[in-house]
Amino acid sequence: MVRKRLFLRKGLTRDEVARELNTNRTYVTRALKGRGLNFAQFVNSYRAQYAIGLMLSKKHAETPLADIAEMSGFSHVETLNRYLKKSAGSTACAFRERILDG
């Protein structure tokens, strides 16, 4: 997932991940359920962490949040915000403001 950055693929499916792992989708689902996650939560948690990395980089300091979301595999900034609130405790805009103030 990380090495090949599969999470950046829009529309990534359980079947694609299962193929990459040489297993089946049922195993993937059970493994995630054992961690208390569904497939979307699993993928989007990686995307949120990637977006945080982009926002922390000087190279992307001026990149619009819609572009950060797109580059991270999210379809919409709203989805990025939902997952950032879970992982970083704030929206992308508030997160970026904290970086700039810090």
C-alpha positions as CSV (number, residue, x, y, z in Angstrom):
1,M,0.0,0.0,0.0
2,V,2.7,2.5,1.0
3,R,5.6,1.3,-1.2
4,K,3.5,1.5,-4.4
5,R,1.4,4.4,-3.1
6,L,-1.8,2.5,-4.1
7,F,-3.8,4.9,-1.9
8,L,-3.2,7.7,-4.4
9,R,-5.3,5.9,-7.1
10,K,-8.7,7.3,-7.3
11,G,-11.3,4.6,-7.3
12,L,-9.0,2.1,-5.7
13,T,-10.8,-1.1,-5.0
14,R,-10.5,-4.0,-2.5
15,D,-10.0,-6.2,-5.5
16,E,-6.9,-4.2,-6.7
17,V,-5.4,-4.3,-3.2
18,A,-6.1,-8.0,-2.9
19,R,-4.3,-8.6,-6.3
20,E,-1.3,-6.6,-5.1
21,L,-1.2,-8.7,-1.9
22,N,-1.7,-11.9,-3.8
23,T,-4.8,-12.7,-1.8
24,N,-8.6,-12.2,-2.1
25,R,-11.0,-9.4,-1.2
26,T,-12.5,-11.4,1.7
27,Y,-9.1,-11.7,3.4
28,V,-8.6,-7.9,2.9
29,T,-12.0,-7.2,4.4
30,R,-11.5,-9.5,7.4
31,A,-8.0,-8.0,8.1
32,L,-9.4,-4.5,8.1
33,K,-12.4,-5.4,10.1
34,G,-10.0,-6.9,12.7
35,R,-8.5,-3.4,13.0
36,G,-11.9,-1.8,13.3
37,L,-11.7,-0.3,9.8
38,N,-13.6,-0.6,6.6
39,F,-11.8,-0.3,3.2
40,A,-12.6,3.4,2.7
41,Q,-11.4,4.4,6.2
42,F,-8.2,2.4,5.6
43,V,-7.4,4.0,2.3
44,N,-8.4,7.5,3.3
45,S,-6.3,7.4,6.5
46,Y,-3.2,6.9,4.2
47,R,-4.5,9.7,1.9
48,A,-4.9,12.1,4.9
49,Q,-1.3,11.4,6.1
50,Y,0.0,12.0,2.6
51,A,-1.9,15.3,2.4
52,I,-0.4,16.3,5.7
53,G,3.0,15.6,4.3
54,L,2.2,17.8,1.3
55,M,1.0,20.6,3.4
56,L,4.1,20.5,5.6
57,S,6.4,20.7,2.6
58,K,7.7,24.1,1.5
59,K,7.2,23.1,-2.1
60,H,3.4,23.0,-1.6
61,A,3.0,25.9,0.8
62,E,1.0,27.8,-1.7
63,T,-0.7,24.9,-3.4
64,P,-4.5,25.3,-3.2
65,L,-6.2,22.8,-0.8
66,A,-8.3,21.5,-3.7
67,D,-5.1,20.5,-5.4
68,I,-3.7,19.0,-2.2
69,A,-6.8,16.9,-2.0
70,E,-6.6,15.8,-5.6
71,M,-2.9,15.0,-5.3
72,S,-3.6,12.9,-2.2
73,G,-6.3,10.8,-4.0
74,F,-9.3,12.5,-2.5
75,S,-12.1,13.5,-4.9
76,H,-13.1,16.5,-2.8
77,V,-11.7,18.9,-0.2
78,E,-14.6,18.0,2.0
79,T,-13.5,14.4,2.2
80,L,-10.0,15.5,2.9
81,N,-11.3,17.7,5.7
82,R,-13.4,14.8,7.2
83,Y,-10.3,12.6,7.4
84,L,-8.0,15.3,8.6
85,K,-10.3,16.1,11.5
86,K,-10.0,12.4,12.5
87,S,-6.2,12.2,12.2
88,A,-5.0,15.8,12.9
89,G,-8.0,17.2,14.8
90,S,-8.7,20.0,12.3
91,T,-9.7,20.9,8.8
92,A,-7.0,21.3,6.1
93,C,-7.4,25.1,6.2
94,A,-6.9,25.2,10.0
95,F,-4.0,22.8,9.8
96,R,-2.3,24.9,7.2
97,E,-2.8,28.0,9.4
98,R,-1.2,26.3,12.3
99,I,1.8,25.4,10.2
100,L,2.2,29.0,9.0
101,D,1.8,30.4,12.5
102,G,4.2,27.9,14.0
